[in-house]
């Protein structure tokens, strides 16, 4: 008596798992991130709100922070500690500049009052953008000047960057 033929091996063509996207130069990212200064106080924090979307290399993050993101896979949660000056450069004393109050009145609100700690936006020479300075000192009224600090607020400081990559295109 002949038995049943031996079972034939079954071949299943299961699709391969797609590779998880990784951050590359020019990647479009959706992420939550928190940037904190040396005391741990967040300067920017998207974790409690909508995530940020940005294009790597477009200048939306400091280059040193972007370098830490390269190669990370979608879904990654990470924390980076950057040493003083690594993220936003060292403080530059040449970026402390006196500006005449008459010029501020010419460029902006003629009746504006300025105090130490105020952030003031200035137009770029080509008029296509702006940059900001922080008032560090107010000269005597008869002198008519303000001392501005045009350094990044975190220049020369250690920073912490927490990230959760939600999407990488």
C-alpha positions as CSV (number, residue, x, y, z in Angstrom):
1,X,0.0,0.0,0.0
2,X,1.2,3.2,-1.0
3,X,1.1,6.1,1.5
4,X,0.2,9.7,0.8
5,X,2.9,11.6,-1.0
6,X,5.2,13.6,1.3
7,X,4.1,17.1,1.9
8,X,5.7,19.6,-0.4
9,X,7.4,22.6,1.1
10,X,5.4,25.8,0.9
11,X,6.9,29.0,-0.2
12,X,5.5,32.2,1.1
13,X,6.5,35.4,-0.5
14,X,6.0,37.7,2.4
15,X,6.8,41.4,1.7
16,X,10.0,42.6,3.3
17,X,9.6,45.0,6.1
18,X,10.3,48.5,4.7
19,X,13.4,50.1,6.1
20,X,12.7,52.8,8.7
21,X,13.5,56.2,7.2
22,X,16.6,57.9,8.6
23,X,17.5,61.5,8.7
24,X,19.7,62.6,5.8
25,X,20.8,66.1,4.6
26,X,17.7,67.7,3.1
27,X,15.2,65.5,5.0
28,X,11.8,66.9,5.8
29,X,11.1,66.3,9.5
30,X,8.1,66.3,11.8
31,X,9.3,66.3,15.3
32,X,8.8,67.4,18.9
33,X,11.8,69.1,20.4
34,X,12.9,71.0,23.4
35,X,15.9,73.4,23.5
36,X,17.1,74.3,27.0
37,X,19.9,76.5,28.3
38,X,22.5,75.5,30.9
39,X,20.0,75.9,33.8
40,X,17.6,73.5,32.1
41,X,14.9,76.1,31.4
42,X,13.3,75.5,28.0
43,X,13.8,78.2,25.4
44,X,11.6,76.3,22.9
45,X,9.4,73.4,23.7
46,X,6.9,71.8,21.2
47,X,6.2,68.7,23.3
48,X,3.0,70.2,24.9
49,X,1.7,71.5,21.6
50,X,1.8,70.7,17.9
51,X,5.0,69.2,16.5
52,X,7.3,71.3,14.4
53,X,8.0,70.6,10.7
54,X,11.2,71.6,9.1
55,X,13.6,70.9,6.4
56,X,17.1,69.9,7.5
57,X,19.7,72.3,6.1
58,X,17.3,75.2,5.6
59,X,18.7,77.1,8.6
60,X,15.8,76.4,10.9
61,X,18.0,74.6,13.5
62,X,21.6,75.4,14.4
63,X,24.0,73.3,12.2
64,X,25.5,71.6,15.3
65,X,22.1,70.4,16.3
66,X,21.3,69.2,12.8
67,X,24.5,67.2,12.8
68,X,23.3,65.3,15.8
69,X,20.0,64.4,14.0
70,X,21.7,62.9,10.9
71,X,21.3,59.2,10.8
72,X,18.6,59.0,13.4
73,X,15.6,56.7,12.5
74,X,12.0,57.8,12.5
75,X,10.5,57.2,15.9
76,X,13.8,57.9,17.8
77,X,13.7,59.8,21.0
78,X,17.1,61.3,22.1
79,X,18.8,63.9,24.2
80,X,21.9,65.7,23.2
81,X,24.1,67.8,25.5
82,X,26.1,70.4,23.5
83,X,29.1,72.0,25.2
84,X,29.3,75.8,25.6
85,X,29.5,77.5,22.2
86,X,28.9,74.4,20.2
87,X,25.3,75.2,19.2
88,X,25.3,78.9,18.8
89,X,28.9,79.9,18.8
90,X,30.9,81.8,21.3
91,X,29.9,85.3,22.5
92,X,31.3,87.9,20.2
93,X,32.1,91.3,21.9
94,X,31.9,93.0,18.5
95,X,28.1,92.2,18.5
96,X,27.6,94.6,21.4
97,X,26.8,97.8,19.6
98,X,25.5,101.3,20.5
99,X,22.6,102.5,18.3
100,X,21.4,106.1,18.3
101,X,17.9,106.6,19.6
102,X,17.3,108.9,16.6
103,X,17.9,105.9,14.2
104,X,15.5,103.7,16.1
105,X,12.9,106.5,15.9
106,X,13.5,106.8,12.1
107,X,13.2,103.0,11.6
108,X,10.3,102.2,13.9
109,X,7.9,103.7,16.4
110,X,8.8,107.4,17.0
111,X,7.3,107.2,20.5
112,X,8.7,103.8,21.6
113,X,10.3,103.6,25.0
114,X,13.1,101.1,25.5
115,X,14.3,99.3,28.6
116,X,17.0,96.8,29.5
117,X,15.9,93.4,28.3
118,X,13.7,94.5,25.5
119,X,14.1,92.6,22.2
120,X,14.1,94.9,19.2
121,X,13.9,93.8,15.5
122,X,15.9,95.5,12.9
123,X,15.5,95.2,9.1
124,X,18.4,93.7,7.2
125,X,20.2,96.1,4.8
126,X,18.4,94.6,1.8
127,X,15.0,94.9,3.5
128,X,14.3,91.2,2.9
129,X,14.6,90.0,6.5
130,X,15.2,91.0,10.0
131,X,17.4,90.3,13.0
132,X,17.0,91.0,16.6
133,X,19.0,92.6,19.4
134,X,18.5,92.8,23.1
135,X,18.8,96.1,24.9
136,X,21.7,95.8,27.5
137,X,22.1,99.4,28.5
138,X,20.2,102.7,28.0
139,X,22.3,105.8,27.7
140,X,21.4,109.0,29.5
141,X,18.6,111.0,27.7
142,X,21.0,113.7,26.5
143,X,23.3,111.1,25.0
144,X,20.5,109.4,23.1
145,X,21.8,105.8,22.6
146,X,21.1,102.2,23.5
147,X,23.6,99.4,23.8
148,X,22.3,96.3,21.9
149,X,23.6,92.7,22.2
150,X,23.2,91.0,18.8
151,X,24.6,87.7,20.0
152,X,22.3,84.7,20.0
153,X,20.9,84.5,23.6
154,X,22.5,81.0,24.0
155,X,25.8,82.0,22.5
156,X,28.7,80.7,24.6
157,X,26.4,78.5,26.7
158,X,25.9,74.8,27.0
159,X,22.5,73.6,25.6
160,X,20.4,70.5,25.9
161,X,18.3,69.4,22.9
162,X,15.6,66.7,23.4
163,X,13.9,65.3,20.3
164,X,11.2,62.8,19.3
165,X,11.3,62.2,15.5
166,X,7.7,61.6,14.4
167,X,8.3,61.6,10.6
168,X,11.2,61.6,8.2
169,X,10.7,62.2,4.5
